[in-house]
Amino acid sequence: MFLEQLPQQLVNGIILGSIYALLALGYTMVYGIIKLINFAHGDVYMMGAFIGYYAINSLHMNFWFALIFAMLACALLGMIIEFLAYRPLRNSTRISALITAIGVSFFLEYGMVYLVGADTRSFPQAIEIVTYKFGSISVTNVQLLILVVALALMVALQLIVQKTKMGKAMRAVSVDSDAAQLMGINVNSTISFTFALGSSLAGAAGVLIGLYYNSIEPLMGMTPGIKAFVAAVLGGIGIIPGAALGGFVIGILETMSTAVNLSSYRDAIVYGVLIIILLVRPAGILGKNVKEKV
């Protein structure tokens, strides 16, 4: 029974993992730049899903325009959050920034509950579903689209970070922001751009998951946000390929737990993996152990 389900669950895990990977990239970039765990990131993903919902339903956009619109809107939202909530606390203690991040998360969640209500909504089926059979594996065109879009965005992100002027500035700020400032890099703009980039990926993930599960609600970002954080830690927080790898590992772990009839415990399995990783290899799969001066 398990061996029969294995290929199908592996495919499902890769699809789900691509969503976690997009979310984890936002966590890892922000942490790499300003050493902040942005717990509001999962709620930016939720905002992306709702923006996509209204773009398709009210503005009558097709799926692709709604996806781009949600990414741009979430990029703007990320920049606003950074400017209003995190920038004033940049020189404060890390715990102050962390508590603020949790506060922003609750503000977005319950702000949306107040504005649109707490009920679950059906995401518009913007793309007609077609199922393809490959032996015992069945894959829908929506699943393939999610995987292709997620991989394309990951490649685009890697190119931006490695090949562009702003990407070089991001890497310089992550190493030493004071030295980067002395070299003429605008640190504030670079950090804002990092938030915009990470938030746009979260927005895309929100639209894709809405299309995949066909339902959205204001508290939908809480659990995936924490799992994406686990994925970022698992791969090596602050390392972009590590976050992507961690996302796929968490997605596959979740679906495999369903294959062995442990679906009720899939969240516990994910958090158990986090504990094991922190005990065995705190720097993550691709991370390097760095000695920190006290």
C-alpha angles and dihedrals in degrees: 000000000000092000090050092053095041100087093044094047090047090056091046089049093053091051093048090042091057088060092049089047092056090050094044091054090063091052093047096047094050091045091048092053105038104006091243124140099217102209090177089069094090089055092052084058088053090050089052090055092051093045089052089047093054093041091057098036103037105021092037094226121161118245097268095049090046090051093051092043091052091048092051093045092049091047088056091046091051091052091049092050091049093047097046104031111024108027095064088053098045093112094039126096118290092243090059091054091045093052089048090052090053089048092052089049092055091043092056094043099048093034086062092044088055094046102042105012130248096272122117113249130205112244111229112259094236093170125049109240118240120181122213122199122213104177107291092350122090119192128180125218087243091058091049090047091052092051095046094046092046093049092045091052091048091051090046090051092050090050091049092050096044104034110029131079091240090050090055089049090052091052092047093050091048090055098043122345094190093053090045090054091051088053090058100262115144100231095190093053091046093052091046090051090050091053090047092051095047093044093049089056090049089050091052090049090052093054092045094050090047089055091045100048096025092222137088135180136171096258095047093104098061102079098033088048092057092044090051088052088052088050091052091050091044093054095039118279112245092030115102100205088044092057091051091048091047091052093055092045092052092047092051092045090054096050093042089055086057090051091057092046095255096115091127089060099042093110091049090051091053093050090044089057089052091054092048092048092049090051098043104029113007093180091060132238096304097023126111123223106246122190110231123209115234 
